[in-house]
Amino acid sequence: MKKTFNLSRRQALTMAAALAACAFGGAHAQGAWPGTQPIKLVVPFTAGSGTDIVARLVAEKLGPVLGTSVVVDNKPGAGGTLGAAITAKAPADGYTLLVHSAGHLVNPWIYKGLSYDTIKDFTGITPMASLPNVLVTAPSHFANVQDLVAKAKAKPGSLNYGSAGNGSATHMNAEVFRLAGGVDAQHVPFRGTPEAMTEVMAGRVDWFFAPMVSALPLIKAGKLQALAVGTAKRSPALPEAPTTVEAGVPGSEYLFWVGLFAPGKTPQPVVDRLQAEVAKIMASPELKERLDKLGAEPFTMPSAQFNKFIADETAKAQQVVKAASIKVD
């Protein structure tokens, strides 16, 4: 004998709502991301830094292809660890991501008691661009790289050099150069790249390895003098500037890159979709042209390869930190 169940209108509405919620949850789990919810790119440096510029170029193109808005949220401080900590603690749902530089791999060796693990608490999505650092000084401050090295050696500790913070890529480039050239100088960390360049232009800081994307307009305007680039090869954006190796400091080359990260437990389909879309964006003729004008180059790889790259580069960073005795001031 069949039984019949009579539901009140209120019970029926409640059940319908529950079924709808289940359906939405299932759809979200099966790939509804990103929907219309905004995606936030946390940049742990100030606006105008090389990392920030790359993040904004990508955000502009990523939003339309994902069908939602992508916003940049600058959270500078403590060499990029503040913004990284915010991202590490965010839900691993693909809506809060981190755009960081090579400096991200240095921080575990110089900051004690970090609230996150650089390897375990993040998933590398893809690097996005490589950005040559350029050794800049105030106009006519030094004749060339060898002049800088000679003056530093003549009076050890008398010169100073800026960075965008302890352990930042600008700091690491300076330390690699300093160690290779036998230069003894005083480190002056700043909150970000713009602040360091301002002090160099004023002559209060002797030199700085500035990201090309940030320094190039000031170099062309005659407000900064470019002595050399820190990479292994010359930059097409500044072909007249030699590499630091060509300028007489062997072993001084350094690769500065900017990459995209997600909280560690972000679903792999989300990571894969982001990697694929960002790789397409970076390979587009329009973005390549815009990067060329800034002295940057597209630099992408699959997530698994990027995570291996991160592990290898983190070990290399430890060696430089130890050799240069880098500490948080």
Secondary structure in CASP SS format (residue, H / E / C, confidence):
PFRMAT SS
TARGET T0000
AUTHOR 0000-0000-0000
METHOD secondary structure of the structure
MODEL  1
M C 1.00
K C 1.00
K C 1.00
T C 1.00
F C 1.00
N C 1.00
L C 1.00
S C 1.00
R H 1.00
R H 1.00
Q H 1.00
A H 1.00
L H 1.00
T H 1.00
M H 1.00
A H 1.00
A H 1.00
A H 1.00
L H 1.00
A H 1.00
A H 1.00
C H 1.00
A H 1.00
F H 1.00
G H 1.00
G H 1.00
A H 1.00
H H 1.00
A H 1.00
Q H 1.00
G H 1.00
A H 1.00
W C 1.00
P C 1.00
G C 1.00
T C 1.00
Q C 1.00
P C 1.00
I E 1.00
K E 1.00
L E 1.00
V E 1.00
V E 1.00
P C 1.00
F C 1.00
T C 1.00
A C 1.00
G C 1.00
S C 1.00
G H 1.00
T H 1.00
D H 1.00
I H 1.00
V H 1.00
A H 1.00
R H 1.00
L H 1.00
V H 1.00
A H 1.00
E H 1.00
K H 1.00
L H 1.00
G H 1.00
P H 1.00
V H 1.00
L H 1.00
G C 1.00
T C 1.00
S C 1.00
V E 1.00
V E 1.00
V E 1.00
D E 1.00
N E 1.00
K C 1.00
P C 1.00
G C 1.00
A H 1.00
G H 1.00
G H 1.00
T H 1.00
L H 1.00
G H 1.00
A H 1.00
A H 1.00
I H 1.00
T H 1.00
A H 1.00
K H 1.00
A C 1.00
P C 1.00
A C 1.00
D C 1.00
G C 1.00
Y C 1.00
T E 1.00
L E 1.00
L E 1.00
V E 1.00
H E 1.00
S E 1.00
A H 1.00
G H 1.00
H H 1.00
L H 1.00
V C 1.00
N H 1.00
P H 1.00
W H 1.00
I H 1.00
Y C 1.00
K C 1.00
G C 1.00
L C 1.00
S C 1.00
Y C 1.00
D C 1.00
T C 1.00
I C 1.00
K C 1.00
D C 1.00
F E 1.00
T E 1.00
G E 1.00
I E 1.00
T E 1.00
P E 1.00
M E 1.00
A E 1.00
S E 1.00
L C 1.00
P C 1.00
N E 1.00
V E 1.00
L E 1.00
V E 1.00
T E 1.00
A C 1.00
P C 1.00
S C 1.00
H C 1.00
F C 1.00
A C 1.00
N C 1.00
V H 1.00
Q H 1.00
D H 1.00
L H 1.00
V H 1.00
A H 1.00
K H 1.00
A H 1.00
K H 1.00
A H 1.00
K C 1.00
P C 1.00
G C 1.00
S C 1.00
L C 1.00
N E 1.00
Y E 1.00
G E 1.00
S E 1.00
A C 1.00
G C 1.00
N C 1.00
G C 1.00
S C 1.00
A H 1.00
T H 1.00
H H 1.00
M H 1.00
N H 1.00
A H 1.00
E H 1.00
V H 1.00
F H 1.00
R H 1.00
L H 1.00
A H 1.00
G H 1.00
G C 1.00
V C 1.00
D C 1.00
A C 1.00
Q E 1.00
H E 1.00
V E 1.00
P E 1.00
F C 1.00
R C 1.00
G C 1.00
T H 1.00
P H 1.00
E H 1.00
A H 1.00
M H 1.00
T H 1.00
E H 1.00
V H 1.00
M H 1.00
A C 1.00
G C 1.00
R C 1.00
V C 1.00
D C 1.00
W E 1.00
F E 1.00
F E 1.00
A E 1.00
P E 1.00
M H 1.00
V H 1.00
S H 1.00
A H 1.00
L H 1.00
P H 1.00
L H 1.00
I H 1.00
K H 1.00
A C 1.00
G C 1.00
K C 1.00
L C 1.00
Q E 1.00
A E 1.00
L E 1.00
A E 1.00
V E 1.00
G C 1.00
T C 1.00
A C 1.00
K C 1.00
R C 1.00
S C 1.00
P C 1.00
A C 1.00
L C 1.00
P C 1.00
E C 1.00
A C 1.00
P C 1.00
T E 1.00
T C 1.00
V C 1.00
E C 1.00
A C 1.00
G C 1.00
V C 1.00
P C 1.00
G C 1.00
S C 1.00
E C 1.00
Y C 1.00
L C 1.00
F C 1.00
W E 1.00
V E 1.00
G E 1.00
L E 1.00
F E 1.00
A E 1.00
P E 1.00
G C 1.00
K C 1.00
T C 1.00
P C 1.00
Q H 1.00
P H 1.00
V H 1.00
V H 1.00
D H 1.00
R H 1.00
L H 1.00
Q H 1.00
A H 1.00
E H 1.00
V H 1.00
A H 1.00
K H 1.00
I H 1.00
M H 1.00
A H 1.00
S C 1.00
P H 1.00
E H 1.00
L H 1.00
K H 1.00
E H 1.00
R H 1.00
L H 1.00
D H 1.00
K H 1.00
L H 1.00
G C 1.00
A C 1.00
E E 1.00
P E 1.00
F C 1.00
T C 1.00
M C 1.00
P C 1.00
S H 1.00
A H 1.00
Q H 1.00
F H 1.00
N H 1.00
K H 1.00
F H 1.00
I H 1.00
A H 1.00
D H 1.00
E H 1.00
T H 1.00
A H 1.00
K H 1.00
A H 1.00
Q H 1.00
Q H 1.00
V H 1.00
V H 1.00
K H 1.00
A H 1.00
A H 1.00
S C 1.00
I C 1.00
K C 1.00
V C 1.00
D C 1.00
END
